[in-house]
């Protein structure tokens, strides 16, 4: 498992790499800042070490892309600069982020922008949950409620981008349990459960076809929670950490597994919103 990096060390490594890129570019600070889409004052703060938080994923991706280096090199995770270099082992373990370090997941989503994201959630899809359900589930997660609500809003904004293509598969039983208040949802009040169903149906309808949800029979098919980030990697959620698969063969295998779940879906993406409304009505 990779040793956790203190946020101050991560910021220092990023600052050193950023300073090196500035020197190589031959540009002054204003021109360099403009080339990566930030203002000069923000660049000065990053170079001066006035902040310990890394830039947003989009900024990191722009810096790496404009100056032809790998994201891992820019973040100090690798000595290999070449974006095509085999800079990651085939399998890794990464700690699930807390409030201080969400850069890794944000970077994976940013890197996969414009490609297909395939997602099997642990319970309900993060971006489709109400605040009440996020609060209900937050006790088992080391991140705060505010950060998880903010993340859900960020994921919705990500899904609204014109280039987004996201598919989600989950067992139909997870929603029938939600409606009846059984299993995981036994301690969640009925008004909150009904509100969650209303919220899901409305968002699914609003975000379709950029986001497509498929429901399969969990009695005949099984899947661990995981996300396929385009052709780049798979992260399998195993509790307080992610099992990260980087090899092309592994990504292809998990993509096939996901596609098999879609083929086995009992409720297709274009039917899900109406199906949820019927479930909520008790039909």
PyMOL commands that set and color helices and strands:
alter all, ss='L'
color gray80, all
select helices_A, chain A and resi 7-25+29-35+40-48+57-66+71-74+103-111+126-128+131-140+145-159+172-180+183-185+190-207+248-263+269-281
alter helices_A, ss='H'
color red, helices_A
select strands_A, chain A and resi 91-95+116-120+165-171+211-216+226-229+233-237+241-245+265-267
alter strands_A, ss='S'
color yellow, strands_A
deselect
rebuild
show_as cartoon
